[in-house]
Amino acid sequence: MAKSAKLDVLLAHARAHCDREGIRLSTLSTRLFNDGKVLARIERGADMTLRRYSRAMTMLSEPPGVVDNFRPLLGTSAGGIARDLQQR
């Protein structure tokens, strides 16, 4: 799948989640990335790292309500990844 097609899939999942939960895309973006503008930037053609993409798709495939209790992916260090995985 091409890069833009993957991001289109991410946006489709994000929009479906927002419709189900009755929230704005910016709210979901904040919950997923700790930045309310990430999904809007992707809509305008911005790119994202594979790590952020994979994490977002994993969270969007979870049952309803899980994203609300999710800690955004903040750190990029190995220690940050280990701490993040321990918190799950």
The first five atom37 places (N, CA, C, CB, O) and aatype in JSON, in Angstrom:
{
  "aatype": [12, 0, 11, 15, 0, 11, 10, 3, 19, 10, 10, 0, 8, 0, 1, 0, 8, 4, 3, 1, 6, 7, 9, 1, 10, 15, 16, 10, 15, 16, 1, 10, 13, 2, 3, 7, 11, 19, 10, 0, 1, 9, 6, 1, 7, 0, 3, 12, 16, 10, 1, 1, 18, 15, 1, 0, 12, 16, 12, 10, 15, 6, 14, 14, 7, 19, 19, 3, 2, 13, 1, 14, 10, 10, 7, 16, 15, 0, 7, 7, 9, 0, 1, 3, 10, 5, 5, 1],
  "atom_mask": [
    [1, 1, 1, 1, 1],
    [1, 1, 1, 1, 1],
    [1, 1, 1, 1, 1],
    [1, 1, 1, 1, 1],
    [1, 1, 1, 1, 1],
    [1, 1, 1, 1, 1],
    [1, 1, 1, 1, 1],
    [1, 1, 1, 1, 1],
    [1, 1, 1, 1, 1],
    [1, 1, 1, 1, 1],
    [1, 1, 1, 1, 1],
    [1, 1, 1, 1, 1],
    [1, 1, 1, 1, 1],
    [1, 1, 1, 1, 1],
    [1, 1, 1, 1, 1],
    [1, 1, 1, 1, 1],
    [1, 1, 1, 1, 1],
    [1, 1, 1, 1, 1],
    [1, 1, 1, 1, 1],
    [1, 1, 1, 1, 1],
    [1, 1, 1, 1, 1],
    [1, 1, 1, 0, 1],
    [1, 1, 1, 1, 1],
    [1, 1, 1, 1, 1],
    [1, 1, 1, 1, 1],
    [1, 1, 1, 1, 1],
    [1, 1, 1, 1, 1],
    [1, 1, 1, 1, 1],
    [1, 1, 1, 1, 1],
    [1, 1, 1, 1, 1],
    [1, 1, 1, 1, 1],
    [1, 1, 1, 1, 1],
    [1, 1, 1, 1, 1],
    [1, 1, 1, 1, 1],
    [1, 1, 1, 1, 1],
    [1, 1, 1, 0, 1],
    [1, 1, 1, 1, 1],
    [1, 1, 1, 1, 1],
    [1, 1, 1, 1, 1],
    [1, 1, 1, 1, 1],
    [1, 1, 1, 1, 1],
    [1, 1, 1, 1, 1],
    [1, 1, 1, 1, 1],
    [1, 1, 1, 1, 1],
    [1, 1, 1, 0, 1],
    [1, 1, 1, 1, 1],
    [1, 1, 1, 1, 1],
    [1, 1, 1, 1, 1],
    [1, 1, 1, 1, 1],
    [1, 1, 1, 1, 1],
    [1, 1, 1, 1, 1],
    [1, 1, 1, 1, 1],
    [1, 1, 1, 1, 1],
    [1, 1, 1, 1, 1],
    [1, 1, 1, 1, 1],
    [1, 1, 1, 1, 1],
    [1, 1, 1, 1, 1],
    [1, 1, 1, 1, 1],
    [1, 1, 1, 1, 1],
    [1, 1, 1, 1, 1],
    [1, 1, 1, 1, 1],
    [1, 1, 1, 1, 1],
    [1, 1, 1, 1, 1],
    [1, 1, 1, 1, 1],
    [1, 1, 1, 0, 1],
    [1, 1, 1, 1, 1],
    [1, 1, 1, 1, 1],
    [1, 1, 1, 1, 1],
    [1, 1, 1, 1, 1],
    [1, 1, 1, 1, 1],
    [1, 1, 1, 1, 1],
    [1, 1, 1, 1, 1],
    [1, 1, 1, 1, 1],
    [1, 1, 1, 1, 1],
    [1, 1, 1, 0, 1],
    [1, 1, 1, 1, 1],
    [1, 1, 1, 1, 1],
    [1, 1, 1, 1, 1],
    [1, 1, 1, 0, 1],
    [1, 1, 1, 0, 1],
    [1, 1, 1, 1, 1],
    [1, 1, 1, 1, 1],
    [1, 1, 1, 1, 1],
    [1, 1, 1, 1, 1],
    [1, 1, 1, 1, 1],
    [1, 1, 1, 1, 1],
    [1, 1, 1, 1, 1],
    [1, 1, 1, 1, 1]
  ],
  "atom_positions": [
    [[0.85, -1.17, 0.0], [0.0, 0.0, 0.0], [0.9, 1.24, 0.0], [-0.97, -0.01, 1.22], [1.88, 1.3, 0.75]],
    [[0.58, 2.2, -0.82], [1.36, 3.44, -0.9], [1.19, 4.25, 0.37], [0.95, 4.26, -2.14], [0.22, 4.1, 1.11]],
    [[2.16, 5.13, 0.6], [2.15, 5.96, 1.81], [0.84, 6.74, 1.94], [3.33, 6.92, 1.8], [0.23, 6.73, 3.01]],
    [[0.42, 7.41, 0.88], [-0.8, 8.21, 0.98], [-2.03, 7.35, 1.21], [-0.98, 9.05, -0.27], [-2.96, 7.77, 1.89]],
    [[-2.04, 6.14, 0.66], [-3.17, 5.24, 0.88], [-3.26, 4.83, 2.35], [-3.05, 3.98, -0.03], [-4.35, 4.73, 2.9]],
    [[-2.11, 4.59, 2.98], [-2.1, 4.23, 4.4], [-2.63, 5.38, 5.25], [-0.69, 3.85, 4.85], [-3.39, 5.16, 6.2]],
    [[-2.23, 6.58, 4.91], [-2.71, 7.73, 5.67], [-4.2, 7.96, 5.43], [-1.91, 8.98, 5.31], [-4.91, 8.41, 6.33]],
    [[-4.68, 7.66, 4.21], [-6.11, 7.74, 3.94], [-6.88, 6.75, 4.8], [-6.4, 7.48, 2.45], [-7.96, 7.06, 5.29]],
    [[-6.32, 5.56, 4.98], [-6.95, 4.55, 5.84], [-6.97, 5.04, 7.28], [-6.19, 3.19, 5.74], [-7.99, 4.9, 7.97]],
    [[-5.87, 5.61, 7.75], [-5.82, 6.16, 9.1], [-6.89, 7.22, 9.29], [-4.43, 6.75, 9.4], [-7.61, 7.22, 10.29]],
    [[-7.01, 8.13, 8.34], [-8.01, 9.19, 8.44], [-9.43, 8.63, 8.41], [-7.84, 10.2, 7.31], [-10.3, 9.12, 9.13]],
    [[-9.67, 7.61, 7.6], [-10.99, 6.99, 7.56], [-11.34, 6.36, 8.9], [-11.05, 5.93, 6.45], [-12.46, 6.5, 9.39]],
    [[-10.38, 5.66, 9.49], [-10.6, 5.06, 10.82], [-10.82, 6.15, 11.87], [-9.39, 4.17, 11.23], [-11.68, 6.02, 12.73]],
    [[-10.04, 7.22, 11.78], [-10.17, 8.32, 12.74], [-11.55, 8.97, 12.61], [-9.05, 9.37, 12.52], [-12.21, 9.23, 13.62]],
    [[-11.99, 9.23, 11.4], [-13.31, 9.85, 11.21], [-14.43, 8.94, 11.71], [-13.53, 10.19, 9.72], [-15.38, 9.41, 12.33]],
    [[-14.31, 7.64, 11.43], [-15.32, 6.69, 11.9], [-15.36, 6.67, 13.43], [-15.04, 5.26, 11.35], [-16.43, 6.64, 14.03]],
    [[-14.19, 6.7, 14.05], [-14.13, 6.72, 15.52], [-14.8, 7.98, 16.06], [-12.66, 6.65, 16.01], [-15.57, 7.93, 17.02]],
    [[-14.51, 9.11, 15.44], [-15.1, 10.38, 15.87], [-16.62, 10.35, 15.73], [-14.51, 11.55, 15.07], [-17.34, 10.84, 16.6]],
    [[-17.11, 9.79, 14.63], [-18.56, 9.69, 14.43], [-19.2, 8.81, 15.51], [-18.86, 9.13, 13.03], [-20.24, 9.16, 16.06]],
    [[-18.57, 7.67, 15.81], [-19.1, 6.75, 16.83], [-19.12, 7.39, 18.2], [-18.28, 5.47, 16.87], [-20.08, 7.24, 18.96]],
    [[-18.05, 8.11, 18.53], [-17.89, 8.67, 19.87], [-18.48, 10.07, 20.01], [-16.43, 8.71, 20.23], [-18.6, 10.59, 21.12]],
    [[-18.83, 10.69, 18.89], [-19.39, 12.04, 18.94], [-18.36, 13.09, 19.35], [0.0, 0.0, 0.0], [-18.68, 14.03, 20.07]],
    [[-17.12, 12.93, 18.87], [-16.06, 13.88, 19.19], [-15.49, 14.48, 17.91], [-14.95, 13.2, 20.01], [-15.72, 13.97, 16.81]],
    [[-14.75, 15.55, 18.07], [-14.09, 16.2, 16.93], [-12.79, 15.48, 16.61], [-13.83, 17.68, 17.23], [-12.19, 14.81, 17.45]],
    [[-12.36, 15.65, 15.36], [-11.09, 15.07, 14.93], [-9.93, 15.63, 15.75], [-10.86, 15.34, 13.43], [-8.98, 14.91, 16.05]],
    [[-10.0, 16.89, 16.12], [-8.93, 17.49, 16.92], [-8.86, 16.87, 18.32], [-9.14, 19.01, 17.03], [-7.77, 16.75, 18.89]],
    [[-10.0, 16.49, 18.87], [-10.01, 15.84, 20.18], [-9.34, 14.47, 20.09], [-11.46, 15.69, 20.7], [-8.54, 14.11, 20.95]],
    [[-9.68, 13.72, 19.05], [-9.05, 12.41, 18.86], [-7.56, 12.58, 18.62], [-9.7, 11.66, 17.68], [-6.75, 11.81, 19.15]],
    [[-7.18, 13.57, 17.85], [-5.77, 13.82, 17.58], [-5.02, 14.1, 18.88], [-5.61, 15.01, 16.6], [-3.9, 13.63, 19.07]],
    [[-5.63, 14.85, 19.77], [-5.02, 15.12, 21.07], [-4.88, 13.83, 21.87], [-5.84, 16.14, 21.86], [-3.84, 13.6, 22.5]],
    [[-5.89, 13.01, 21.85], [-5.84, 11.74, 22.61], [-4.79, 10.79, 22.05], [-7.21, 11.06, 22.59], [-4.13, 10.08, 22.82]],
    [[-4.64, 10.76, 20.73], [-3.69, 9.84, 20.12], [-2.25, 10.35, 20.16], [-4.08, 9.58, 18.7], [-1.32, 9.59, 20.44]],
    [[-2.07, 11.64, 19.89], [-0.73, 12.18, 19.67], [-0.33, 13.29, 20.64], [-0.63, 12.69, 18.28], [0.79, 13.81, 20.55]],
    [[-1.22, 13.66, 21.54], [-0.97, 14.79, 22.45], [-0.77, 16.08, 21.65], [0.25, 14.51, 23.34], [-0.04, 16.97, 22.07]],
    [[-1.42, 16.15, 20.5], [-1.36, 17.31, 19.61], [-2.64, 17.33, 18.79], [-0.08, 17.27, 18.69], [-2.84, 16.46, 17.94]],
    [[-3.48, 18.29, 19.02], [-4.77, 18.35, 18.36], [-4.73, 18.68, 16.89], [0.0, 0.0, 0.0], [-5.78, 18.68, 16.23]],
    [[-3.56, 18.95, 16.35], [-3.46, 19.34, 14.94], [-2.85, 18.27, 14.04], [-2.66, 20.58, 14.83], [-2.79, 18.47, 12.82]],
    [[-2.41, 17.16, 14.57], [-1.73, 16.14, 13.76], [-2.65, 15.61, 12.66], [-1.26, 14.98, 14.65], [-2.25, 15.57, 11.49]],
    [[-3.86, 15.21, 13.0], [-4.76, 14.65, 11.98], [-5.14, 15.7, 10.94], [-6.02, 14.08, 12.64], [-5.3, 15.37, 9.77]],
    [[-5.28, 16.95, 11.34], [-5.56, 18.03, 10.37], [-4.39, 18.22, 9.42], [-5.87, 19.35, 11.11], [-4.58, 18.45, 8.23]],
    [[-3.17, 18.12, 9.94], [-1.99, 18.25, 9.07], [-1.92, 17.1, 8.09], [-0.71, 18.29, 9.91], [-1.54, 17.29, 6.93]],
    [[-2.29, 15.91, 8.52], [-2.3, 14.75, 7.62], [-3.35, 14.96, 6.52], [-2.59, 13.44, 8.4], [-3.11, 14.63, 5.35]],
    [[-4.49, 15.51, 6.88], [-5.51, 15.81, 5.88], [-4.98, 16.76, 4.81], [-6.74, 16.41, 6.55], [-5.38, 16.68, 3.65]],
    [[-4.1, 17.65, 5.21], [-3.53, 18.63, 4.28], [-2.3, 18.09, 3.55], [-3.17, 19.9, 5.01], [-1.68, 18.82, 2.78]],
    [[-1.94, 16.82, 3.79], [-0.84, 16.22, 3.04], [0.43, 15.97, 3.81], [0.0, 0.0, 0.0], [1.41, 15.5, 3.23]],
    [[0.45, 16.27, 5.09], [1.65, 16.02, 5.89], [1.89, 14.52, 6.05], [1.54, 16.7, 7.28], [0.98, 13.71, 5.83]],
    [[3.07, 14.17, 6.42], [3.47, 12.79, 6.62], [3.61, 12.53, 8.11], [4.8, 12.47, 5.87], [3.53, 13.46, 8.92]],
    [[3.82, 11.28, 8.48], [4.08, 10.94, 9.87], [5.0, 9.73, 9.91], [2.77, 10.65, 10.64], [5.14, 9.02, 8.91]],
    [[5.61, 9.51, 11.04], [6.52, 8.38, 11.17], [5.73, 7.08, 11.22], [7.4, 8.51, 12.44], [4.55, 7.06, 11.57]],
    [[6.39, 6.01, 10.85], [5.76, 4.69, 10.89], [5.35, 4.33, 12.31], [6.71, 3.63, 10.32], [4.31, 3.71, 12.52]],
    [[6.15, 4.72, 13.26], [5.86, 4.41, 14.66], [4.55, 5.07, 15.1], [7.02, 4.88, 15.57], [3.71, 4.43, 15.73]],
    [[4.38, 6.34, 14.78], [3.15, 7.05, 15.16], [1.95, 6.46, 14.41], [3.28, 8.56, 14.85], [0.87, 6.28, 14.99]],
    [[2.14, 6.16, 13.14], [1.07, 5.57, 12.34], [0.63, 4.23, 12.94], [1.53, 5.37, 10.87], [-0.56, 4.0, 13.16]],
    [[1.59, 3.37, 13.22], [1.27, 2.04, 13.76], [0.57, 2.14, 15.11], [2.55, 1.21, 13.91], [-0.4, 1.42, 15.38]],
    [[1.05, 3.03, 15.94], [0.44, 3.21, 17.26], [-1.0, 3.71, 17.14], [1.28, 4.19, 18.1], [-1.89, 3.22, 17.83]],
    [[-1.22, 4.68, 16.26], [-2.57, 5.21, 16.07], [-3.51, 4.14, 15.52], [-2.54, 6.42, 15.12], [-4.64, 4.02, 15.99]],
    [[-3.05, 3.37, 14.54], [-3.9, 2.33, 13.97], [-4.21, 1.25, 15.0], [-3.23, 1.71, 12.74], [-5.32, 0.72, 15.03]],
    [[-3.25, 0.92, 15.85], [-3.49, -0.05, 16.91], [-4.57, 0.46, 17.86], [-2.19, -0.34, 17.69], [-5.48, -0.28, 18.22]],
    [[-4.46, 1.7, 18.26], [-5.44, 2.25, 19.2], [-6.82, 2.38, 18.56], [-4.98, 3.62, 19.71], [-7.83, 2.16, 19.22]],
    [[-6.87, 2.73, 17.28], [-8.17, 2.89, 16.61], [-8.85, 1.55, 16.35], [-7.99, 3.64, 15.3], [-10.06, 1.51, 16.11]],
    [[-8.1, 0.47, 16.4], [-8.7, -0.85, 16.2], [-9.17, -1.47, 17.52], [-7.71, -1.77, 15.52], [-9.76, -2.55, 17.52]],
    [[-8.9, -0.8, 18.63], [-9.33, -1.27, 19.95], [-10.83, -1.02, 20.13], [-8.53, -0.57, 21.06], [-11.41, -0.2, 19.41]],
    [[-11.46, -1.7, 21.08], [-12.88, -1.47, 21.36], [-13.13, -0.03, 21.8], [-13.37, -2.43, 22.45], [-12.22, 0.64, 22.29]],
    [[-14.35, 0.45, 21.62], [-14.69, 1.83, 22.02], [-14.33, 2.09, 23.48], [-16.18, 2.11, 21.81], [-14.47, 1.22, 24.33]],
    [[-13.85, 3.29, 23.75], [-13.48, 3.69, 25.1], [-12.02, 3.53, 25.42], [0.0, 0.0, 0.0], [-11.51, 4.19, 26.34]],
    [[-11.31, 2.67, 24.7], [-9.9, 2.44, 25.01], [-9.07, 3.67, 24.68], [-9.38, 1.23, 24.23], [-8.16, 4.01, 25.44]],
    [[-9.36, 4.34, 23.58], [-8.58, 5.51, 23.19], [-8.68, 6.6, 24.25], [-9.05, 6.05, 21.83], [-7.73, 7.36, 24.44]],
    [[-9.81, 6.69, 24.94], [-9.99, 7.7, 25.96], [-9.01, 7.52, 27.13], [-11.43, 7.66, 26.47], [-8.65, 8.5, 27.79]],
    [[-8.59, 6.3, 27.38], [-7.69, 6.01, 28.5], [-6.25, 5.8, 28.05], [-8.18, 4.78, 29.25], [-5.41, 5.35, 28.83]],
    [[-5.97, 6.11, 26.81], [-4.67, 5.88, 26.2], [-3.72, 7.04, 26.49], [-4.82, 5.69, 24.7], [-4.12, 8.2, 26.45]],
    [[-2.48, 6.72, 26.8], [-1.46, 7.75, 27.0], [-0.8, 8.02, 25.66], [-0.4, 7.31, 28.07], [-0.31, 7.09, 25.02]],
    [[-0.76, 9.27, 25.21], [-0.16, 9.58, 23.91], [1.3, 9.18, 23.85], [-0.29, 11.05, 23.61], [1.99, 9.12, 24.86]],
    [[1.75, 8.9, 22.65], [3.14, 8.55, 22.4], [3.95, 9.84, 22.43], [3.3, 7.81, 21.05], [3.86, 10.65, 21.51]],
    [[4.74, 10.02, 23.48], [5.48, 11.27, 23.65], [6.97, 11.11, 23.37], [5.28, 11.8, 25.04], [7.52, 11.85, 22.56]],
    [[7.61, 10.16, 24.01], [9.06, 10.03, 23.89], [9.47, 9.18, 22.71], [0.0, 0.0, 0.0], [8.69, 8.36, 22.22]],
    [[10.69, 9.38, 22.25], [11.2, 8.57, 21.17], [12.44, 7.78, 21.58], [11.52, 9.44, 19.98], [13.0, 7.04, 20.78]],
    [[12.86, 7.94, 22.83], [14.04, 7.22, 23.29], [13.69, 5.79, 23.63], [14.66, 7.92, 24.51], [12.53, 5.46, 23.84]],
    [[14.69, 4.95, 23.67], [14.46, 3.54, 24.03], [13.86, 3.43, 25.42], [15.78, 2.74, 23.96], [12.99, 2.6, 25.66]],
    [[14.33, 4.27, 26.34], [13.78, 4.28, 27.69], [12.32, 4.69, 27.69], [0.0, 0.0, 0.0], [11.51, 4.13, 28.44]],
    [[11.98, 5.67, 26.87], [10.59, 6.11, 26.75], [9.69, 5.03, 26.21], [0.0, 0.0, 0.0], [8.56, 4.87, 26.66]],
    [[10.19, 4.27, 25.25], [9.42, 3.17, 24.68], [9.19, 2.1, 25.75], [10.14, 2.56, 23.44], [8.08, 1.59, 25.9]],
    [[10.25, 1.76, 26.49], [10.12, 0.74, 27.53], [9.12, 1.18, 28.59], [11.49, 0.45, 28.18], [8.28, 0.38, 29.02]],
    [[9.2, 2.43, 29.02], [8.24, 2.92, 30.02], [6.83, 2.88, 29.48], [8.6, 4.34, 30.46], [5.9, 2.51, 30.19]],
    [[6.67, 3.28, 28.22], [5.35, 3.29, 27.61], [4.77, 1.88, 27.56], [5.42, 3.88, 26.2], [3.59, 1.69, 27.85]],
    [[5.57, 0.91, 27.2], [5.09, -0.47, 27.12], [4.75, -1.01, 28.51], [6.13, -1.37, 26.44], [3.82, -1.81, 28.64]],
    [[5.49, -0.61, 29.54], [5.21, -1.06, 30.89], [3.89, -0.51, 31.4], [6.34, -0.65, 31.82], [3.23, -1.16, 32.21]],
    [[3.49, 0.67, 30.94], [2.26, 1.3, 31.4], [1.04, 0.67, 30.78], [2.29, 2.78, 31.11], [-0.06, 0.87, 31.29]],
    [[1.16, -0.06, 29.72], [0.02, -0.67, 29.03], [-0.45, -1.89, 29.7], [0.36, -1.0, 27.62], [-1.41, -2.52, 29.25]]
  ]
}
